[in-house]
Amino acid sequence: MKASDLRAKGAADLNAELLNLRKEQFALRLQRATGQNPKPDQFGKVRRNIARLKTVQRELRAKTGGK
């Protein structure tokens, strides 16, 4: 996921994407807790994608002057 792709999306799309990433993060944690051994690199990738998305959301809010 690239930041440039995220910047092209609207606020509602970004919120939906954030929800999907949070669900994926939860599923990975659940898999680890139940001993299914998900790929260890996925944790970092999802976390970085969430941070990237939240950064774009913050930029969008700053540009529009909203909270």
C-alpha positions in Angstrom: 0.0 0.0 0.0 1.5 3.3 -1.1 0.8 6.7 0.5 0.1 8.2 -2.9 -2.7 5.6 -3.5 -4.2 6.5 -0.1 -4.1 10.3 -0.9 -6.3 9.7 -3.9 -9.0 8.2 -1.7 -11.7 10.1 0.1 -12.2 10.3 3.9 -14.9 7.6 3.9 -12.7 5.2 1.9 -9.8 5.8 4.3 -12.0 5.0 7.3 -13.1 1.8 5.7 -9.6 0.9 4.9 -8.5 1.6 8.4 -11.3 -0.7 9.7 -10.1 -3.5 7.4 -6.5 -3.1 8.6 -7.6 -3.2 12.2 -9.6 -6.4 11.6 -6.6 -7.9 9.9 -4.4 -7.0 12.8 -6.9 -8.5 15.2 -7.1 -11.7 13.2 -3.3 -12.0 13.2 -3.2 -11.5 17.0 -5.9 -14.1 17.3 -4.0 -16.6 15.1 -0.9 -16.1 17.2 -2.7 -16.6 20.4 -4.3 -19.9 19.2 -1.0 -21.2 18.0 -1.7 -21.1 14.3 1.6 -19.3 13.6 0.9 -16.6 11.1 3.7 -15.2 9.1 5.8 -13.1 11.5 6.5 -10.3 9.0 2.7 -9.7 8.6 2.5 -8.0 12.0 5.0 -5.3 11.0 3.5 -4.8 7.6 0.0 -4.3 8.9 1.2 -2.0 11.7 3.1 0.2 9.2 0.1 0.3 6.8 -2.1 1.5 9.7 0.5 4.2 10.5 0.7 5.2 6.9 -3.0 5.4 6.6 -3.4 7.5 9.8 -0.7 9.9 8.6 -2.6 10.5 5.3 -5.8 11.0 7.3 -4.1 13.5 9.5 -2.8 15.3 6.4 -6.3 15.4 5.0 -7.7 16.8 8.2 -5.0 19.5 8.4 -5.7 20.5 4.8 -9.4 20.9 5.3 -9.0 22.5 8.7 -11.2 19.9 10.4 -10.7 17.9 13.5 
